[in-house]
Amino acid sequence: MKSIKTVHLIAVFIFIVLLFTVDYGFTFPTSWWVNGNGYTGYLTYRINPSNNRVKGKLLNTPVNGYPFGRHIVLHRYP
């Protein structure tokens, strides 16, 4: 009986380790409501984990950029 509990404990431990080490290869879109000099709308973006680039839309205009520390640098092309 004691060996069955040990096996279950080891199986749960392995499952938890695998759960936190798996790289899913995608990110969920992030949306923010923004107000830029009176123009209001959404900033929606995704960060590509393979090349660390940001793509999205700011006020329905495509933007590209990159994360920099806790900030995101965006380039808007009208």
C-alpha positions in Angstrom: 0.0 0.0 0.0 2.8 2.4 0.8 4.6 1.7 -2.5 1.3 2.6 -4.4 1.2 6.0 -2.7 4.8 6.6 -3.5 4.2 5.8 -7.2 1.2 8.1 -7.3 3.3 10.9 -5.7 6.1 10.5 -8.2 3.6 10.5 -11.1 2.0 13.7 -9.9 5.4 15.3 -9.4 6.4 14.4 -13.0 3.1 15.7 -14.4 3.6 19.0 -12.6 7.2 19.3 -13.8 6.2 18.6 -17.4 3.2 21.0 -17.2 5.5 23.9 -16.3 8.3 23.1 -18.7 6.2 22.8 -21.9 6.6 25.7 -24.4 3.3 26.0 -26.2 4.7 28.1 -29.0 1.9 30.7 -29.1 0.8 33.6 -27.1 -2.7 34.9 -26.4 -3.6 38.2 -27.9 -3.4 41.1 -25.4 -5.9 44.0 -25.7 -5.7 47.4 -24.1 -8.1 50.4 -24.4 -6.0 53.4 -25.2 -6.4 57.1 -25.5 -3.8 58.8 -27.7 -4.2 62.6 -27.9 -8.0 62.2 -28.0 -8.1 59.2 -30.4 -9.5 56.3 -28.5 -9.5 52.6 -29.4 -7.8 49.3 -28.9 -4.2 48.2 -28.9 -4.2 44.5 -29.7 -0.9 42.7 -30.1 0.9 39.3 -29.9 4.5 38.6 -29.1 6.1 36.0 -31.2 8.3 33.9 -28.8 10.6 32.5 -31.6 11.9 35.9 -32.8 10.7 38.2 -29.9 8.8 40.5 -32.2 5.5 42.3 -31.6 2.7 42.5 -34.2 -0.7 44.0 -33.8 -3.1 46.9 -34.4 -3.2 50.3 -32.7 -6.4 52.2 -33.4 -7.0 49.9 -36.4 -3.6 50.7 -37.9 -1.0 47.8 -38.2 2.0 48.1 -35.8 5.3 46.2 -35.4 7.8 46.4 -32.7 9.7 44.6 -30.0 9.6 44.2 -26.2 12.2 46.2 -24.2 12.3 45.3 -20.6 8.8 46.0 -19.2 8.0 48.2 -22.2 7.0 47.6 -25.8 8.4 49.8 -28.6 5.9 50.0 -31.5 6.4 51.4 -35.0 3.2 52.6 -36.7 3.2 52.7 -40.5 0.2 54.8 -41.8 
